[in-house]
Amino acid sequence: MPTLVGTLLSNRYRLDEKVGAGGMSTVYRAFDTTLERHVAIKLLHREIAGDSHQLERFRREARAVAQLSHQHIVTVIDAGEDDARPYIVFEFVAGETLKERIRRLGRLPVAEAVAYAIEIARALGAAHQRGIVHRDVKPQNVLIDVEGSAKVTDFGIARSLDEEGLTADGRVLGTTDYVSPEQALGHAVTGQSDLYSLGVVIYEMLTGEVPFKGENQVAVAMKHVRDDLPDLQSRRPEISAALASIVEHATAKDLTRRYASDADLIADLEDVLAIETARAGGATGEATTVLRTLPSRARRRLPLRMRHPGWLIAALVLTLAATGAAVFALTRQAERGTGTSGASKPRGLSAVSLGQTAAKDYDPFGTGSSGEHPEQTGAALDRTPSTFWSTERYRGGLVSKPGVGLYVDARPGVAARALEVRTPDPGWTAEVYAADREPPEELSGWQKVATARTVDGERQRYDLDTAGQRFRYYLVWITKLDGSGQARISEVYLFR
């Protein structure tokens, strides 16, 4: 095939170097001889330029992206045809693709990965607000410029959400390594599909690998339909439960559990970037740039010296160094160990990521206001077996009330299939209840999903019967105590 390098399109754009190629088009670094600047040109292959459907898709890309003006979207400058070859002119972004960066560095620093995720999500949000879904979100379509900023490109299979699509029903578009379940099945594709793909991109940035591999693209696509993503924290244990939860929610196969909007995902990512920066004690690279764009809600999670740099604040930090160190140590301790770390692996089940603040005591039959040691509830989810939550001590057993309990918040909801408790003191009896809205004030408001069983070892698993219904809250309801008059729980794990 003869090279087109050196060709002058429309007497204006000189093709200088081929930089990429796809099924529909080839991308060149080019030079705009009129404005004397470098540009990127996507040139439709001649052999498919005569296909009216492909040609319309190509033209639609130009129209779609030309509507978008965002700092994290590659800008369309011009479009035209030369010798029956349609082309689109983009701003030229010097640098590398996100895929190339992952291949070069392997796993990205956590804060950097979150920062890129925020920039990509903001770009997709701008497109979705204009009714445009990308449909092919992948690191190959994210350019990292020389300053380290991410820019989304290649809306080649983008489609306006309010116009009739030109592809046949049931045809899968997009790269199957990142394809959403509904897109793999040929169902309707929305902005939520882009968010699923972004969730997979985040997974790859954090682990250095895509979650699924197979013999062919169809095999990989079906894994996106049927299989849960491999546990993120088991592949990279230092990842926080909050970040693991974001990836889990972004890649939920059930659309009612997946992020409903870009804004919700962006808000969670912004909070996590602040948290990760605080945990690391600082930021580097693109994370530093994105930190300056965080809303005040998220910035409040940053240490004071990062929110208000300057000599006055520096002096204040030095004055309060001892106190600050103690607070930071307590913060690190509070965040340590959340998520699924240490979970057993029942066949066919995967652990649900739970944050340390997701446990609450429950005593609807109590006569006082102190509850059942509410100050200890975090110990049931801190993934440290030596700490525990305990009931009050009841001499003679639970003769004064039907029971007491501890519940966990599996926000936004999950059809859990098992719950496991760990205890240093076997011998007490419990059953499991669930609720899908705010925790009921009375036990009658809960739905029983596991009958009473006596904890006969350090680990006790309860198989749950939710009939496939998602519940947000799961309650361990303790109905009988052992001879000590007290039950202690060191860990609670939820499985789906």
C-alpha angles and dihedrals in degrees: 000000000000117000119247094202107128094028116135112219118209088348088286117067118064114201106225106169139003108236104170147353137204140176094281106026151009124235122219135186102233142176124237102219092192099054094023098231138120117258138171119242127198109203120195114233111257093227092062099033088090092057104099094206094050091044091052091050089052093049091045090057090056092049093045098049092040087065091059125085113176134134091236097048122080106246123238109226104176145342133204148131132259123187090344091310113123115210141179124213118215134180109271113246113198114206133056140300120261087245090057090049092052091048090049099045103023110210110022122226107274096241091047092051091050091048092053090046090055092051093048092046091050090052092049090047090057090050094046091051087059091049095255122132116195098211095191108061108164136135090258087066095051117084121203109208126212090269091054098253122139122235124185116224143168107059083175094140095028115136133191109248093223100050131075113265121240097213121090118262112268096023113133116223125185137047111304094219086072104021120134118237093246092050091048089054093048093247128140113302121215139165088282087066090059089050090054090053090048089052089056090048090053089050090053093047090053099042103027091235139078112250098239134044129180146162092268142357093271091055091051092046091053091052088058087053098045112019133070116235112263110266109278097207093051088057093044111015096187091067110109123243089241093059092043088052091053092054090046093052094043091053098041109138091212107078091212089062096041120088107283095207143019089241093061092050093045092050092053092046091050091052092048093049089055091046094048091048091051091049092050093045093234146006138247137190121006091348088071091056095046092047089065089058097051117119118246090257091064096035090062087071090063123091114264093251090059095047097047112024117188143098095278093054091043090056091048091050091051091050092051096037096122093049092044092051091052093049091048091050090051090048092051090049092049092051096042119110103005122142126040101325112142095013118149117239111235111192112272094004134102129201120253115232110242127183120230093248092054095091124087133176118242126206111153092164096051120122097205134055100239095086125197104318096299090180089067100050095099089063090069090064104030092096090232110122093201093065125068149174116235138193120236113275112263113194109216091015131271096329095134099054140020092248150302131235157177124236133193129215111228093185126222091014142273138200092235118199101190142016125200127197125193122202139172089216115052121189105078125108129232143166130202129241132181138204131188099205135035111334106275115245090221128050090235088068092064125082117230111234101168130031124232118291130174114238102239100175144017088283126043123181123201117200108219128217106205095148087230093300118140117235127185099203129049120190127203099207112198112207104168133031130207124241093287091066091230139084124210127197119195097178141007121199126187122202133195 
